[in-house]
Amino acid sequence: MENEELVRKGRKASQLLEDETFNMAINKMENDQLWYFRSTKPEESAKREVAWAMLKAIDNLKIELQKIVDNAKVAQRAIERANK
């Protein structure tokens, strides 16, 4: 992928991570899964595993978006070096 494309995607990922509505939705999803996890009965381990997997998926989404932002920063520096 070209550096310009990485920078463009990084801007979009950054905007998403800073977006109030996106963060509200992600926080609600996390809180819902935590509530679901905590409200299970001791014998409902399968339900807890599903909630745990959802929490990990949410974390992984945020990590991947941050990686895109970080890669964009590296690509931007490469563009700036090439233009000197």
VENPE-V121080 format. One record per residue. RES is the residue in three letters. PHI is phi in degrees with one decimal (none if undefined). NEAR is the number of other ideal C-beta (glycine too) atoms within 8 Angstrom. Layout:
# VENPE-V121080
res:RES phi:PHI near:NEAR
res:RES phi:PHI near:NEAR
This chain:
# VENPE-V121080
res:MET phi:none near:3
res:GLU phi:-71.4 near:5
res:ASN phi:-58.1 near:10
res:GLU phi:-60.5 near:8
res:GLU phi:-66.3 near:8
res:LEU phi:-61.2 near:14
res:VAL phi:-65.6 near:12
res:ARG phi:-60.6 near:9
res:LYS phi:-67.0 near:10
res:GLY phi:-63.7 near:16
res:ARG phi:-62.0 near:9
res:LYS phi:-64.5 near:8
res:ALA phi:-64.1 near:13
res:SER phi:-63.7 near:10
res:GLN phi:-60.4 near:8
res:LEU phi:-64.6 near:9
res:LEU phi:-64.3 near:12
res:GLU phi:-94.9 near:6
res:ASP phi:-73.0 near:8
res:GLU phi:-60.5 near:5
res:THR phi:-67.3 near:6
res:PHE phi:-59.7 near:9
res:ASN phi:-65.7 near:10
res:MET phi:-63.0 near:8
res:ALA phi:-65.2 near:8
res:ILE phi:-62.9 near:11
res:ASN phi:-63.0 near:8
res:LYS phi:-64.3 near:8
res:MET phi:-60.0 near:10
res:GLU phi:-62.0 near:10
res:ASN phi:-63.3 near:8
res:ASP phi:-61.6 near:8
res:GLN phi:-69.2 near:12
res:LEU phi:-64.3 near:10
res:TRP phi:-61.7 near:8
res:TYR phi:-59.6 near:10
res:PHE phi:-60.0 near:11
res:ARG phi:-71.5 near:6
res:SER phi:-89.4 near:5
res:THR phi:-73.9 near:11
res:LYS phi:-81.5 near:4
res:PRO phi:-51.7 near:4
res:GLU phi:-83.3 near:4
res:GLU phi:-97.9 near:8
res:SER phi:-63.4 near:7
res:ALA phi:-63.3 near:6
res:LYS phi:-66.0 near:9
res:ARG phi:-65.3 near:10
res:GLU phi:-64.0 near:8
res:VAL phi:-65.0 near:8
res:ALA phi:-62.1 near:13
res:TRP phi:-62.1 near:9
res:ALA phi:-63.0 near:8
res:MET phi:-64.4 near:10
res:LEU phi:-61.7 near:12
res:LYS phi:-65.8 near:8
res:ALA phi:-63.8 near:8
res:ILE phi:-62.4 near:12
res:ASP phi:-60.0 near:8
res:ASN phi:-63.6 near:8
res:LEU phi:-61.1 near:9
res:LYS phi:-63.7 near:10
res:ILE phi:-64.2 near:8
res:GLU phi:-64.4 near:8
res:LEU phi:-63.2 near:11
res:GLN phi:-66.6 near:10
res:LYS phi:-62.2 near:8
res:ILE phi:-62.8 near:12
res:VAL phi:-62.2 near:12
res:ASP phi:-64.4 near:9
res:ASN phi:-63.4 near:10
res:ALA phi:-65.5 near:16
res:LYS phi:-63.7 near:9
res:VAL phi:-64.2 near:9
res:ALA phi:-63.9 near:13
res:GLN phi:-62.9 near:11
res:ARG phi:-64.0 near:8
res:ALA phi:-64.5 near:9
res:ILE phi:-63.5 near:11
res:GLU phi:-63.5 near:8
res:ARG phi:-65.5 near:7
res:ALA phi:-67.7 near:7
res:ASN phi:-85.8 near:5
res:LYS phi:-80.6 near:4
